[in-house]
Amino acid sequence: MMNNTWLIRNAELVNEGRLWHADVRIRNGRIETIAGVLQARPGEQEYDAAGQWLLPGMIDDQVHFREPGMTHKADIASESRACLAGGITSFMEMPNTRPPAVTYDALENKYLRAAETSRVNYAFYFGATNDNLDLIRHLDPHSTPGIKVFMGASTGNMLVDNPATLEGIFRDAPIPLITHCEDTPLIEANLIAARKRFGAAIPVEQHPIIRSREACLKSSQLAVDLARRHGTRLHILHISTTDELQLFTAGPIDGKQITAETCIHFLHFSDADYARLGNQIKCNPAIKTAADRDALIQAVAEQRIDVLATDHAPHLAAEKEQPYEQAPSGLPLAQFALQAAMELVFDKKITLQRLVEVVSHAPAKLFAVAERGFIREGYFADLVIIDPSRPYTVNTQQILSKCAWSPFEGSRFRSSITATFVNGQLGWDGEVIDDATRGQRLRYKR
């Protein structure tokens, strides 16, 4: 860690509801001092952030990096590089790899892989199945941020659909439960109806009808009911509909038993974009209407939705070019998600301070992440610098994800990410990744 002693000058810090002018000294991977004006020390590297915003790095609580088992389309090294360029300094990765992380050994194997190649900090969820309840009961609370329960058909053999098992998981989980909520029987019935109508040529515009709002609401309602009955700490991922918002309470995340996350694509796209982007924006749950998008943005602003994430899920372009039923669901988002979210700030739909809350502070609080997610003296120096007056247009040559495409190609954002620090290392300077940068395993105050 040779390049982690820095003095960041003249920044506008955005942290814990405040925006103020200060300098920040980084030493030995941590924030040593925050003050109005700091004097440079001999040999100290300086970064002039005049006119720019200094934020705590984004903690992305939902990514799919495909390693092990599907590394032809993504891996921890490639996707963590995309995170670094996108201001994401920590990620929490899903268990539906091959093999899935549903045993202790499989979970630890992913940590060993990440320790070798991840450019940002890392954590991996433990996956629930219909037959690993005993492992869940005895899970080390420090081994993982949470237990992922797929209450929908998104991932095949990881679907948990046994009512007795669900009861046991919600009753006995020692750490937060993280759920994907869609009702499988409703989805299957909708798909059968679409096949009868369209045959083998189902248009992608049918995706939000097949994976319907009713399927989302029914499954989310079940999860909330189970959590209330058992007192479970529940976090529902990728909320996509107006209908589900009634299940959640507006207000600060502190003290909430049940919380909600949405993703950047639900705040950026709508069903009108299927005509232009097709299977590129096919994801589960589906992107729905402009009215849903607007309601979700408002729910973020009013603290009804607590966390904003990516659900980064790369597939090769050739896979996405297949007919609707064969094309896999998921899209790569990590590299440009924070810039896309910044557009909501420029449009005055959410405040800059609220954006920092949902991408950094809230996930740190929810998962009790130790010493990250805030700009505080003594905390790890996971920081991102954003230039709000430097526009950026996405082009193919800049894409770092292994899949080599983005639904944002051609988009013009009004800001640029000019620096990302991970554990005090300048891993992204706005142009180039420093591949010597390495993340650390996330720890928890539990």
C-alpha positions as CSV (number, residue, x, y, z in Angstrom):
1,M,0.0,0.0,0.0
2,M,2.5,2.6,-1.2
3,N,0.2,5.3,-2.5
4,N,-2.2,5.7,0.4
5,T,-0.8,8.8,2.2
6,W,-2.8,11.7,0.7
7,L,-3.9,15.2,1.4
8,I,-7.2,16.0,-0.3
9,R,-7.6,19.7,-0.5
10,N,-10.4,22.1,-1.1
11,A,-13.2,19.5,-1.3
12,E,-16.9,20.0,-0.7
13,L,-17.6,17.1,1.7
14,V,-21.0,15.5,1.6
15,N,-21.6,13.4,4.7
16,E,-24.3,12.7,7.3
17,G,-26.7,15.3,6.0
18,R,-24.1,18.1,5.7
19,L,-22.2,19.8,2.8
20,W,-19.1,21.8,3.9
21,H,-15.7,22.8,2.7
22,A,-12.7,20.9,4.2
23,D,-9.4,19.2,3.7
24,V,-9.0,15.5,4.4
25,R,-5.7,13.7,5.3
26,I,-5.4,10.0,4.6
27,R,-2.8,7.9,6.3
28,N,-2.3,4.2,6.5
29,G,-5.5,3.5,4.7
30,R,-7.7,5.6,7.0
31,I,-9.0,9.1,7.4
32,E,-6.6,10.7,9.9
33,T,-7.9,14.3,10.0
34,I,-10.8,16.4,8.6
35,A,-10.3,20.1,9.0
36,G,-10.9,23.4,7.3
37,V,-7.3,23.8,6.2
38,L,-4.5,21.3,6.6
39,Q,-0.8,21.9,6.0
40,A,1.0,19.5,3.7
41,R,3.6,17.3,5.2
42,P,6.9,16.4,3.5
43,G,6.4,13.6,0.9
44,E,2.6,13.7,1.2
45,Q,0.7,13.3,-2.1
46,E,-1.8,16.1,-2.7
47,Y,-5.1,16.0,-4.6
48,D,-6.8,19.3,-5.4
49,A,-10.6,18.7,-5.3
50,A,-11.6,22.4,-5.8
51,G,-15.1,22.7,-7.1
52,Q,-15.7,19.0,-6.6
53,W,-17.8,16.9,-4.2
54,L,-16.1,14.4,-1.8
55,L,-18.5,11.5,-0.9
56,P,-18.1,8.3,1.0
57,G,-17.7,5.5,-1.5
58,M,-20.9,3.7,-2.5
59,I,-21.6,0.3,-0.8
60,D,-23.5,-1.7,-3.4
61,D,-25.6,-4.3,-1.6
62,Q,-26.5,-6.3,-4.7
63,V,-24.2,-7.5,-7.4
64,H,-23.7,-10.7,-9.4
65,F,-20.1,-11.2,-10.5
66,R,-20.5,-14.7,-11.9
67,E,-17.5,-16.2,-10.2
68,P,-17.2,-19.1,-9.8
69,G,-18.8,-21.0,-12.7
70,M,-19.8,-18.3,-15.2
71,T,-16.5,-16.4,-15.7
72,H,-16.9,-16.2,-19.5
73,K,-19.3,-13.3,-18.9
74,A,-17.8,-11.7,-15.7
75,D,-15.5,-12.3,-12.8
76,I,-14.5,-10.6,-9.6
77,A,-11.5,-8.9,-11.1
78,S,-13.2,-7.4,-14.1
79,E,-16.4,-6.3,-12.3
80,S,-14.5,-4.8,-9.3
81,R,-12.6,-2.7,-11.8
82,A,-15.9,-1.4,-13.1
83,C,-16.9,-0.7,-9.5
84,L,-13.7,1.3,-8.9
85,A,-14.4,3.5,-12.0
86,G,-18.0,3.9,-10.8
87,G,-17.2,5.1,-7.3
88,I,-18.4,1.8,-5.7
89,T,-15.8,1.0,-3.0
90,S,-17.5,-2.0,-1.5
91,F,-19.9,-4.7,-2.9
92,M,-22.1,-7.5,-1.5
93,E,-22.3,-10.3,-4.0
94,M,-25.2,-12.8,-4.5
95,P,-24.9,-16.5,-3.9
96,N,-26.3,-17.8,-7.2
97,T,-22.9,-18.8,-8.7
98,R,-21.9,-22.3,-9.8
99,P,-21.6,-23.8,-7.3
100,P,-23.9,-21.6,-5.3
101,A,-22.8,-20.2,-1.9
102,V,-25.1,-22.4,0.1
103,T,-22.5,-24.2,2.2
104,Y,-19.8,-22.8,4.4
105,D,-17.0,-24.0,2.2
106,A,-18.5,-22.5,-1.0
107,L,-18.9,-19.2,0.8
108,E,-15.3,-19.1,2.0
109,N,-14.1,-20.1,-1.4
110,K,-15.5,-16.9,-2.8
111,Y,-13.7,-14.9,-0.1
112,L,-10.4,-16.5,-1.1
113,R,-11.0,-15.7,-4.7
114,A,-11.8,-12.0,-3.9
115,A,-8.8,-11.6,-1.7
116,E,-6.6,-12.3,-4.7
117,T,-8.3,-10.1,-7.4
118,S,-10.9,-7.7,-6.0
119,R,-10.0,-4.0,-6.5
120,V,-12.6,-2.9,-4.0
121,N,-13.9,-4.2,-0.7
122,Y,-16.0,-7.3,-0.8
123,A,-18.7,-9.4,1.0
124,F,-20.7,-12.4,-0.1
125,Y,-24.2,-13.5,0.9
126,F,-25.1,-17.0,2.1
127,G,-27.8,-18.5,0.1
128,A,-30.9,-20.2,1.5
129,T,-32.3,-23.4,-0.1
130,N,-35.1,-25.7,0.7
131,D,-32.7,-28.0,2.6
132,N,-30.0,-26.0,4.3
133,L,-32.0,-24.5,7.3
134,D,-29.6,-26.1,9.8
135,L,-26.7,-24.4,8.3
136,I,-28.5,-21.1,8.4
137,R,-29.3,-21.6,12.1
138,H,-25.6,-22.1,12.9
139,L,-24.2,-19.5,10.5
140,D,-21.4,-17.3,11.9
141,P,-22.8,-13.7,11.9
142,H,-19.4,-12.4,11.0
143,S,-19.0,-14.5,7.9
144,T,-21.6,-12.8,5.7
145,P,-23.7,-9.6,5.5
146,G,-26.9,-11.5,5.2
147,I,-28.9,-14.6,4.1
148,K,-30.3,-14.4,0.6
149,V,-33.7,-15.9,0.0
150,F,-35.0,-16.2,-3.5
151,M,-38.8,-16.1,-3.2
152,G,-39.2,-16.1,-6.9
153,A,-38.2,-18.2,-10.0
154,S,-35.2,-16.0,-10.9
155,T,-32.5,-18.5,-10.1
156,G,-33.8,-22.0,-10.6
157,N,-32.6,-24.5,-8.0
158,M,-32.2,-21.7,-5.3
159,L,-35.9,-21.0,-5.2
160,V,-37.2,-21.4,-1.7
161,D,-40.8,-22.4,-2.1
162,N,-41.4,-24.8,0.8
163,P,-43.7,-23.0,3.3
164,A,-42.3,-24.8,6.3
165,T,-38.7,-24.0,5.3
166,L,-39.6,-20.3,4.8
167,E,-41.2,-20.2,8.2
168,G,-38.0,-21.7,9.7
169,I,-35.7,-19.3,7.9
170,F,-37.6,-16.3,9.0
171,R,-37.9,-17.6,12.5
172,D,-34.3,-18.7,13.0
173,A,-32.1,-16.4,10.8
174,P,-29.3,-15.0,13.1
175,I,-28.6,-12.0,10.7
176,P,-30.6,-10.0,8.2
177,L,-32.7,-11.8,5.6
178,I,-32.4,-10.4,2.1
179,T,-35.2,-11.4,-0.3
180,H,-35.9,-11.4,-4.0
181,C,-39.7,-11.3,-4.1
182,E,-41.8,-12.5,-7.1
183,D,-44.5,-15.1,-7.0
184,T,-43.6,-18.1,-9.2
185,P,-47.1,-19.5,-9.9
186,L,-48.3,-16.1,-11.1
187,I,-45.3,-15.7,-13.4
188,E,-45.7,-19.1,-14.9
189,A,-49.4,-18.5,-15.6
190,N,-48.6,-15.2,-17.3
191,L,-45.9,-16.9,-19.4
192,I,-48.3,-19.6,-20.5
193,A,-50.8,-16.9,-21.6
194,A,-48.0,-15.1,-23.5
195,R,-47.0,-18.3,-25.3
196,K,-50.6,-18.9,-26.4
197,R,-50.8,-15.3,-27.7
198,F,-47.4,-14.9,-29.3
199,G,-46.0,-18.4,-29.8
200,A,-42.2,-18.5,-29.8
201,A,-42.0,-14.8,-30.7
202,I,-42.9,-13.2,-27.4
203,P,-41.9,-9.5,-27.6
204,V,-39.8,-8.2,-24.7
205,E,-42.4,-5.6,-24.0
206,Q,-44.4,-8.4,-22.4
207,H,-41.7,-8.9,-19.8
208,P,-43.4,-6.6,-17.2
209,I,-46.7,-8.2,-17.9
210,I,-45.3,-11.7,-17.4
211,R,-43.3,-10.8,-14.4
212,S,-46.1,-8.7,-13.2
213,R,-46.7,-6.1,-10.5
214,E,-49.1,-8.6,-8.9
215,A,-46.4,-11.2,-8.7
216,C,-44.1,-8.7,-7.0
217,L,-46.7,-7.5,-4.5
218,K,-47.9,-11.0,-3.5
219,S,-44.4,-12.2,-2.8
220,S,-43.3,-9.0,-1.0
221,Q,-46.5,-9.1,1.1
222,L,-45.7,-12.7,2.1
223,A,-42.1,-11.7,3.1
224,V,-43.4,-8.8,5.2
225,D,-46.0,-10.9,6.9
226,L,-43.5,-13.6,7.8
227,A,-41.0,-10.9,9.1
228,R,-43.7,-9.3,11.3
229,R,-44.8,-12.6,12.7
230,H,-41.3,-13.7,13.6
231,G,-39.6,-10.3,14.3
232,T,-37.1,-11.0,11.4
233,R,-34.7,-8.3,10.3
234,L,-35.9,-8.2,6.6
235,H,-34.5,-6.3,3.7
236,I,-36.4,-6.6,0.4
237,L,-34.4,-6.1,-2.7
238,H,-35.1,-4.3,-6.0
239,I,-38.6,-2.9,-5.4
240,S,-40.0,-2.1,-8.8
241,T,-43.7,-1.1,-8.3
242,T,-45.8,1.6,-6.8
243,D,-48.0,-1.2,-5.3
244,E,-45.2,-2.5,-3.0
245,L,-44.5,0.9,-1.4
246,Q,-47.4,0.6,0.9
247,L,-45.5,-2.2,2.7
248,F,-42.8,0.1,4.0
249,T,-42.6,3.0,6.4
250,A,-41.2,6.4,5.6
251,G,-38.5,7.8,7.8
252,P,-34.8,7.2,8.8
253,I,-33.5,3.7,8.5
254,D,-32.3,3.7,12.2
255,G,-34.5,1.3,14.1
256,K,-36.5,-0.2,11.2
257,Q,-37.2,-3.9,11.3
258,I,-38.2,-4.0,7.6
259,T,-36.4,-2.1,4.9
260,A,-36.5,-1.7,1.1
261,E,-34.0,-1.3,-1.7
262,T,-34.5,-0.2,-5.3
263,C,-32.0,-0.1,-8.1
264,I,-30.8,2.5,-10.5
265,H,-32.4,1.0,-13.6
266,F,-35.9,1.3,-12.0
267,L,-35.2,5.0,-11.4
268,H,-33.8,5.6,-14.9
269,F,-35.7,3.5,-17.4
270,S,-39.4,2.7,-18.0
271,D,-41.3,0.2,-20.1
272,A,-41.1,2.8,-23.0
273,D,-37.4,1.9,-23.2
274,Y,-38.0,-1.7,-24.2
275,A,-38.7,-0.6,-27.8
276,R,-35.2,1.0,-28.0
277,L,-33.1,-1.4,-25.8
278,G,-35.0,-4.7,-26.0
279,N,-33.5,-7.5,-24.0
280,Q,-30.7,-5.3,-22.8
281,I,-33.0,-4.1,-20.1
282,K,-34.7,-7.4,-19.4
283,C,-34.2,-8.1,-15.7
284,N,-36.0,-9.7,-12.8
285,P,-38.1,-8.1,-11.5
286,A,-39.0,-6.2,-14.6
287,I,-38.7,-2.5,-15.3
288,K,-42.2,-1.2,-15.3
289,T,-44.1,2.0,-16.1
290,A,-43.0,5.7,-15.9
291,A,-45.6,6.1,-13.1
292,D,-43.8,3.4,-11.1
293,R,-40.4,5.0,-11.8
294,D,-41.7,8.4,-10.5
295,A,-43.2,6.8,-7.4
296,L,-40.0,5.0,-6.6
297,I,-38.0,8.2,-6.9
298,Q,-40.4,9.9,-4.6
299,A,-40.1,6.9,-2.2
300,V,-36.3,7.3,-2.1
301,A,-36.7,11.0,-1.4
302,E,-39.2,10.5,1.4
303,Q,-37.1,7.7,3.1
304,R,-39.7,5.0,2.3
305,I,-37.0,3.2,0.2
306,D,-33.8,3.0,2.2
307,V,-31.1,1.8,-0.1
308,L,-30.2,2.3,-3.7
309,A,-28.1,-0.4,-5.4
310,T,-27.3,-1.7,-8.9
311,D,-28.2,-5.4,-9.2
312,H,-25.3,-5.5,-11.5
313,A,-25.7,-8.7,-13.5
314,P,-23.7,-9.0,-16.7
315,H,-24.4,-11.3,-19.7
316,L,-22.7,-11.4,-23.0
317,A,-24.2,-9.3,-25.8
318,A,-24.7,-12.5,-27.8
319,E,-26.7,-14.0,-25.0
320,K,-28.9,-10.9,-24.8
321,E,-29.5,-11.0,-28.6
322,Q,-31.4,-14.3,-28.3
323,P,-35.2,-14.5,-28.5
324,Y,-37.1,-13.2,-25.4
325,E,-37.5,-16.5,-23.6
326,Q,-33.8,-17.6,-24.2
327,A,-32.3,-14.2,-23.4
328,P,-31.1,-14.1,-19.7
329,S,-32.2,-11.5,-17.3
330,G,-29.8,-8.9,-15.9
331,L,-27.8,-6.0,-17.0
332,P,-24.4,-4.4,-16.2
333,L,-24.7,-1.2,-14.2
334,A,-21.9,-0.7,-11.7
335,Q,-19.6,1.5,-13.7
336,F,-22.2,4.2,-14.4
337,A,-24.8,3.8,-11.7
338,L,-23.6,6.6,-9.4
339,Q,-23.5,9.1,-12.4
340,A,-27.0,8.0,-13.4
341,A,-28.2,8.6,-9.8
342,M,-26.5,12.0,-9.8
343,E,-28.9,13.0,-12.6
344,L,-31.7,12.8,-10.0
345,V,-29.8,15.4,-7.9
346,F,-29.3,17.7,-10.9
347,D,-33.1,17.4,-11.7
348,K,-33.8,18.3,-8.0
349,K,-35.8,15.0,-7.5
350,I,-33.6,14.0,-4.5
351,T,-31.0,16.0,-2.6
352,L,-27.3,15.2,-2.8
353,Q,-27.3,14.5,0.9
354,R,-30.1,12.0,0.5
355,L,-28.2,10.3,-2.3
356,V,-25.2,9.8,-0.1
357,E,-27.5,8.3,2.6
358,V,-29.0,5.7,0.3
359,V,-25.8,4.6,-1.4
360,S,-23.4,4.8,1.5
361,H,-24.7,5.5,5.0
362,A,-27.8,3.3,4.9
363,P,-26.2,0.1,3.7
364,A,-23.4,0.5,6.3
365,K,-26.1,0.9,9.0
366,L,-28.3,-1.9,7.7
367,F,-25.5,-4.5,7.6
368,A,-23.5,-3.1,10.6
369,V,-20.5,-2.6,8.3
370,A,-17.5,-1.7,10.5
371,E,-15.7,1.6,9.9
372,R,-17.0,2.3,6.4
373,G,-19.8,4.2,4.7
374,F,-19.0,7.6,6.3
375,I,-16.4,10.3,6.1
376,R,-15.2,10.1,9.7
377,E,-11.8,10.3,11.3
378,G,-10.5,6.8,12.0
379,Y,-12.7,5.2,9.3
380,F,-11.2,3.5,6.3
381,A,-10.6,6.0,3.5
382,D,-13.2,4.7,1.0
383,L,-13.9,7.9,-0.9
384,V,-15.2,9.1,-4.3
385,I,-14.7,12.5,-5.8
386,I,-17.3,13.8,-8.3
387,D,-16.9,16.8,-10.6
388,P,-20.5,18.2,-11.0
389,S,-19.5,20.5,-13.9
390,R,-17.7,17.9,-16.1
391,P,-20.1,16.1,-18.4
392,Y,-19.4,12.5,-19.4
393,T,-20.8,10.6,-22.4
394,V,-20.6,6.8,-22.2
395,N,-19.0,5.0,-25.1
396,T,-18.1,1.4,-25.7
397,Q,-14.4,1.8,-25.4
398,Q,-14.7,3.0,-21.8
399,I,-16.7,0.0,-20.5
400,L,-14.7,-2.1,-18.1
401,S,-17.2,-4.9,-17.4
402,K,-16.1,-8.1,-19.2
403,C,-19.4,-8.3,-21.1
404,A,-18.3,-5.1,-22.9
405,W,-21.7,-3.4,-23.3
406,S,-23.9,-1.1,-21.2
407,P,-27.5,0.0,-21.4
408,F,-26.1,3.6,-20.8
409,E,-24.1,3.6,-24.1
410,G,-24.6,7.0,-25.7
411,S,-26.0,8.6,-22.5
412,R,-24.6,12.0,-21.5
413,F,-24.3,12.5,-17.7
414,R,-23.7,15.9,-16.2
415,S,-21.0,14.7,-13.8
416,S,-17.8,12.7,-13.9
417,I,-16.2,10.5,-11.3
418,T,-12.7,11.9,-11.1
419,A,-11.2,9.8,-8.3
420,T,-12.0,6.7,-6.2
421,F,-10.0,5.8,-3.1
422,V,-10.2,2.3,-1.6
423,N,-8.5,1.9,1.8
424,G,-6.6,5.1,1.1
425,Q,-5.3,3.9,-2.3
426,L,-6.1,6.0,-5.4
427,G,-7.5,3.2,-7.5
428,W,-9.2,5.4,-10.2
429,D,-7.9,8.8,-11.2
430,G,-10.7,9.6,-13.6
431,E,-8.9,8.0,-16.6
432,V,-6.9,4.9,-15.5
433,I,-7.4,2.0,-13.0
434,D,-4.5,1.3,-10.7
435,D,-4.5,-2.5,-10.8
436,A,-2.3,-2.7,-7.7
437,T,-5.4,-1.6,-5.7
438,R,-6.9,-4.3,-3.5
439,G,-10.0,-4.3,-1.4
440,Q,-10.5,-5.9,2.0
441,R,-13.1,-8.3,3.4
442,L,-15.9,-6.3,5.0
443,R,-16.3,-6.7,8.8
444,Y,-19.4,-6.2,10.9
445,K,-20.2,-4.7,14.3
446,R,-22.4,-7.5,15.5
